[in-house]
Amino acid sequence: MLKSLIRFSIDHATLVLVLAGVLLGAAAYRLPRTPVDVFPELNAPTVVIMAEASGLAADEVEQYVTFPIEAAVNGIPGLRRVRTSSAIGLSIAFVEFEWGEDIFLARQMVSERLDTVREDLPPGTHAEMTPITSITGEIMLLAVSSPDGSVDDLNLRAYAEFDLRNRLLTVPGVAQVSVIGGELPEYQVLVEQEQLRLYGLTVQDVVAAARSAHSTLSAGYLPDVGHLELPIRQSGRVRSVSDIEGTMVKIHQGAPVTIGQVAEVRLGPALKRGTGSDGGRPAVIMTIKKAPGTNTLAITAGVDALLKDLEPNLPAGIHVNDEIFRQADFINLSVNNVVHALRDAAIIVALILALFLLSLRTTLVTLTALPLSLAAGVLVLEYLGETINVMTLGGLAIAVGSLVDDAVIDVENVFRRLKQNARLPASQQESRRDTIFSASNEIRPAMVFATLIIGLVFAPLMFLEGIEGRFFRPLGIAFVVSLLASLMVALTVTPALCSLLLNPNPDEAEAGDGFLVRILKDLYEPLLRLALRWRYLLMGAAAAATALTLWVGSTFGSSFLPEFNEGTFTVALFAPPGTSLRASDRLASSVEQQLLQLEGVASASRRTGRSE
């Protein structure tokens, strides 16, 4: 089969080169559209349930909210484990499924189980599933602040919560935007007990009236008024404090009693559960999270474009800082470093080939294996759902030195056979195609076996389980796919290019070895004789060096990942359970001020507590 493939490639060299060009074009078209990230997707399919139970202590939340939810979701097919966390007024459950489970099916099953337990939760408890996000989902932090202090915390949070957040959610790929800090505005009704007694009312009467103050119900329509269909619009929607103040509670002695007569109505801040700051100033911190499988760089570009469009129309006194944390900066740095390593490796390979072969044509034929193999690797990675990340690029970078091996072997043997054929009498010379076919087929078995053996070295990576498999498998896939692609290039494109570019009758300059090869041969011969003479001593030294290497290697430390210089540090402060938000804020603010005084610190932002 491979023999026929080589013959077909030589006989239809133009067609083979056209198909190779199509492969390069497809890779060039798809590469900018391939998702880019720091690491592969590492999290197993996980459904997160958040339940708000205002007023309950942490142990009550665990007993009456967390435990019923945990019991309800246990037993779902494909479930891996359930992790829960209970705090004052808040319960979080992480429902993890086995690798490979459909996240949408998992959410459907969790939703069905959650519906069965809602009635058993304490009154006023609100439980819902959070949007699907990635384990590396926090891609950007924004700080909304008022540098001149002209905008208060209430209006800062209102703009961030109700205006900017909704605009950010329109960017494709943004899964969630969490807001913390400032003061969340709400309508507050402060009942006056004396007025309630005066009119014979209770607090529940005021609550019921306030609840009915806002209505979004339709009022129907008039089917035919002057040949027109007229909708009837009701105005029972709250737009200001006065709308609530004017809401009637009851009729007392023939006169209506309104909420404004028995209570003070105002627009005030909700009870705070978290605070934020930027550069030591109070700020609203917005956390942008992405959906799994999306392109972090594309999402960041979309957010930047949105903020640029909004900048001229920002309310006076409000500033949005988008330089706090940007995962895209680290991705660009990491990917560029690997790309540079890939580029440098390709340049070094090209120089070595040129020095050894001393022929522009043979060097070009050999180097075609690099772009074609890498292009095939990129297309296969995209087909398998992998992203362009440090691991996939690392696999391609590792493979660069091996990608030209098969092509070098084939070109060198073809070139040698062409020189031998040129020295024969004219009557005994073969045609160029036959010579190239014989030369390529001659080294085919060794070339195929050598490539498969090298690929088998990375086979164990394909069978790793858990997070290790998710992390290292893309590296193995990238290496093996590009290596196998280089073998196919050596069996098809390389013979085709040899038939088109190589001279069937090399001149004397081309027929001899290059100067570098001659120097290396002159140096290698005495070294080889010396090694054969002292072979036992040499083997003993090699064994000792191997043993020493193993011993030194056993003294090294180990870690799952090396340290990464992202340009940012995350400092986590832990206070005793039950510490108030004011005390936590005071502690965190003190640390923030000290961090800002350190040399080299450009900025510092802070999130304390949680979002309301």
C-alpha positions, 0 to 999 in steps of 0.5 A, spaced: 500 500 500 505 504 501 509 502 495 503 504 491 502 511 495 509 513 493 509 511 486 502 515 485 505 521 488 511 521 483 507 520 477 502 525 480 507 530 483 503 536 481 496 533 484 500 532 490 503 539 491 496 542 490 493 537 495 499 540 500 497 547 498 490 546 500 492 543 506 496 549 508 490 554 506 485 550 510 490 550 516 491 558 515 484 559 514 482 555 521 488 557 525 485 564 527 478 561 528 481 556 533 480 557 541 486 560 544 487 559 552 493 558 557 491 551 559 486 545 556 479 545 559 481 541 566 474 541 569 470 535 569 462 537 567 460 541 573 453 543 575 453 549 580 447 550 585 447 556 589 441 557 594 440 564 598 436 563 604 437 570 608 437 570 615 439 563 616 445 562 620 451 557 617 449 551 621 441 552 619 443 553 612 447 546 612 441 543 615 435 546 612 438 548 605 444 544 603 443 537 606 436 537 602 439 539 595 445 534 596 440 528 598 436 530 592 442 530 587 445 524 589 444 518 585 444 521 578 447 517 573 454 519 571 455 523 578 462 523 580 462 527 587 458 532 590 461 538 594 458 543 598 459 549 602 454 553 607 455 560 609 451 565 613 445 565 608 448 562 602 449 555 600 453 552 594 453 545 591 458 543 586 455 537 582 461 534 578 460 528 573 464 523 570 469 526 564 466 526 558 458 526 560 454 531 556 454 538 561 447 540 558 444 533 559 447 533 566 444 540 567 437 537 565 438 532 570 440 536 576 434 541 574 429 535 575 432 533 582 432 540 584 425 541 582 423 536 587 426 539 593 424 546 592 418 545 596 422 542 602 426 548 603 425 554 608 420 560 605 424 565 601 429 560 599 431 561 592 435 556 589 438 556 582 443 553 577 449 558 575 451 559 568 456 554 565 463 557 566 470 554 565 475 552 571 479 558 568 473 562 567 475 568 570 478 572 564 478 579 566 476 584 572 473 591 571 473 596 577 468 601 576 470 607 581 469 615 582 476 618 582 474 625 584 468 622 589 463 626 585 459 619 584 457 615 591 457 608 592 449 607 590 450 610 583 456 606 582 453 600 584 447 602 580 451 603 573 455 597 574 449 592 576 444 594 571 447 598 565 454 595 564 453 588 566 447 587 562 452 590 556 457 585 558 453 579 557 451 581 550 459 579 548 459 572 545 462 567 550 461 571 556 457 566 561 457 570 567 458 577 570 459 577 578 459 584 581 461 586 588 462 592 592 459 599 592 451 599 595 446 595 591 440 600 591 433 598 593 426 601 595 426 601 602 419 602 606 421 604 614 414 603 618 413 608 623 409 604 629 405 610 632 402 611 625 400 603 624 397 604 631 393 610 629 390 607 623 389 600 626 394 597 621 400 591 621 406 591 618 403 585 614 398 590 611 404 595 609 408 589 606 402 586 602 400 593 599 408 594 597 408 588 594 402 590 590 404 597 588 408 594 582 404 590 577 406 588 570 400 585 568 397 587 561 390 591 561 387 588 555 385 591 548 379 595 545 378 590 539 375 596 534 375 603 536 374 607 529 377 601 525 383 601 530 385 596 535 387 600 541 391 596 547 390 599 554 396 600 558 396 600 566 400 604 569 401 600 576 409 600 575 413 603 580 418 608 577 420 612 583 419 613 591 413 617 590 409 611 586 410 607 592 408 612 597 402 613 594 400 606 594 393 605 598 394 600 604 386 601 606 380 605 607 380 608 614 374 612 616 372 613 609 379 616 607 385 612 603 391 611 607 397 610 603 404 607 605 407 614 605 402 616 611 405 610 615 412 609 613 418 613 610 419 610 603 426 611 600 431 609 595 437 606 599 443 601 600 441 593 601 445 590 607 452 589 604 455 582 603 461 585 600 466 590 598 471 592 593 476 597 592 481 599 586 488 603 588 485 604 595 479 607 593 472 604 594 470 601 587 465 596 584 469 590 582 466 586 576 468 579 574 467 577 567 467 569 566 467 565 560 463 559 557 467 553 556 470 552 549 470 559 547 476 563 545 479 568 551 482 572 546 476 573 542 472 575 548 477 580 551 477 583 544 470 584 544 469 586 551 475 592 550 471 594 544 464 594 548 468 599 553 471 603 548 464 604 545 461 606 552 467 611 554 464 617 551 457 616 554 460 614 561 456 618 566 460 624 569 465 622 574 465 614 573 471 611 571 472 604 568 479 600 569 480 594 565 487 593 567 486 590 573 487 583 571 487 580 564 488 573 562 489 575 555 495 578 557 498 572 560 495 568 554 499 572 549 505 572 553 505 564 554 503 563 546 508 568 544 514 565 548 512 558 545 511 560 538 518 564 538 521 557 541 517 554 535 520 559 530 527 558 533 527 551 532 525 551 525 530 556 523 536 552 527 533 546 523 533 549 516 541 552 518 543 545 520 540 542 513 543 547 509 550 546 512 549 538 512 546 538 505 549 544 502 544 544 496 538 549 496 534 544 493 534 539 497 534 543 503 527 546 501 524 539 499 526 537 506 523 543 510 516 542 506 515 537 512 515 542 517 509 547 515 505 541 512 506 537 518 504 543 523 498 544 519 496 537 519 497 537 527 493 544 528 487 541 523 486 535 527 487 538 534 481 543 532 477 537 529 478 533 536 475 539 540 482 542 543 484 549 544 491 552 542 494 552 549 501 552 552 501 544 552 498 543 544 504 548 542 509 545 547 507 538 543 508 541 536 515 545 539 518 538 541 516 535 535 519 540 530 526 536 531 523 530 529 518 532 523 524 533 518 527 526 520 523 522 515 524 527 509 531 528 511 532 520 510 528 520 504 531 526 500 538 524 502 537 517 500 534 519 493 540 524 492 545 519 493 541 514 488 541 520 483 549 521 484 550 513 483 545 513 477 549 519 474 555 515 474 553 509 470 553 508 463 548 511 459 545 504 457 544 502 464 541 509 467 534 509 470 529 514 469 529 519 474 522 517 476 524 510 477 530 512 481 526 516 486 521 511 487 527 505 488 530 510 493 524 512 497 521 505 497 528 502 499 528 506 506 520 506 507 520 500 512 526 503 516 522 510 516 516 507 518 518 503 523 522 508 526 517 513 526 512 509 529 517 507 535 518 514 536 510 515 537 509 510 541 514 513 547 508 518 547 502 513 547 502 513 555 500 520 555 493 518 551 491 513 557 492 518 563 486 519 567 483 525 571 486 532 571 492 529 569 490 526 562 486 532 561 492 536 562 498 532 558 493 528 553 493 534 548 501 535 548 501 527 546 496 528 541 499 534 538 506 530 538 504 524 535 499 527 530 504 532 527 509 526 527 505 521 523 503 527 518 511 528 517 511 520 515 505 521 510 509 528 507 515 523 507 511 518 503 508 523 498 510 530 498 517 529 499 518 524 493 513 528 489 518 534 490 524 530 488 521 528 482 520 536 480 526 539 483 532 535 484 537 534 478 538 527 475 545 529 473 548 532 479 554 536 478 561 535 481 560 540 487 553 537 488 556 530 488 561 530 493 560 531 501 559 538 504 565 541 508 562 540 514 560 533 513 568 532 511 570 535 517 565 531 522 568 524 518 575 526 519 573 527 527 569 521 528 574 516 525 579 517 530 574 517 536 570 511 533 577 507 533 578 510 540 572 508 543 572 501 540 579 500 543 577 502 550 570 500 549 569 496 556 572 503 560 567 507 555 561 502 557 563 503 565 563 510 564 556 511 561 553 506 566 556 510 572 554 517 569 547 514 568 547 512 575 549 518 577 544 522 573 538 517 576 541 519 583 541 527 582 534 526 579 531 523 585 533 529 589 529 534 585 523 537 588 516 535 584 510 539 583 504 538 578 505 545 574 511 550 574 511 557 577 508 561 572 509 569 572 503 572 570 505 579 572 499 578 578 499 576 585 493 573 588 493 574 596 488 571 600 486 573 607 482 568 612 479 571 618 475 567 623 468 564 622 463 570 623 468 576 622 463 581 620 464 585 614 466 591 617 472 588 620 474 584 614 474 590 610 478 594 615 483 588 615 483 587 607 484 595 606 490 595 611 493 590 607 492 593 600 495 599 603 501 596 605 501 592 598 501 599 594 507 601 598 511 596 595 516 597 590 514 595 583 507 594 585 503 598 579 496 597 582 492 593 587 484 591 587 480 588 592 474 583 593 472 582 600 466 578 602 461 576 596 456 579 592 449 580 594 
